[in-house]
Amino acid sequence: MASADAAGATLAGEKKRLRLVALGRRAAMGENARRAASEAAALNAVAALGDVTGRTIALFCAFRDEIDTAPLAEKLRARGALLALPVILGRGEPLLFRRWRADDVLTPAGAFRIPEPPEEAGAVIPDILMVPLAAFDRRGYRIGYGAGFYDRTLARLRAERPVRALGYAFACQEVEKVSAEPHDEPVDMMITEREAFSVTARP
């Protein structure tokens, strides 16, 4: 047991280190570079997604210096996609998704004050999730922010129906290798301002 605990602590420490490295690179980009990269990533995402007419796509509202999803939202709506945003129900719970219409007034909620659609917008089950992250590798494994919301959410959704998960971040957040744990849910594709690449055939 002591050996397992030590291994777990080592793994957690390595994830924390990689998270700090990747987030440091992201912060160092500067506002103008992040804005330009967000626009470029949106173009890559639209090309990778193809026909999205009638598909429900869950985005996320950028937190601090995350990649901005507003350019992507505009392009997806213009192509007939239905959009949704995540809602945090509670610690240890999977996320709920609510429909996000262009004229909805979003309200900051929770400890991080992340904007959410109104309750009357209604809950939806997304076909595609754009997943935020702190760091990622070429195999599709990601490091989040430590709360595990997307791992739990993807595990639940994938047990119920086919769903595509696309990591969405800046290229500078890539690391050589994420040490994955059994509960880690990899994404199916990564999209950055430089490229979009499938990781379905990861080893």
Protein Blocks (a to p, Z undefined) as FASTA:
>chain_A
ZZmmmmmmmmmmmmmmmmmmmmmmmmmnojmlmmmmmmmmmmmmmmmnmpaehiacdddd
dehjaccfklmmmmmmmnopacdddddfbghiacddddddfklccddedjkopacddfkl
opaddfbdcdddfbdcfkopacdehnommmmmmmmmmmmoccdddddddfklpcfbdcdd
fklccdfbdcdfkbccdfklpZZ
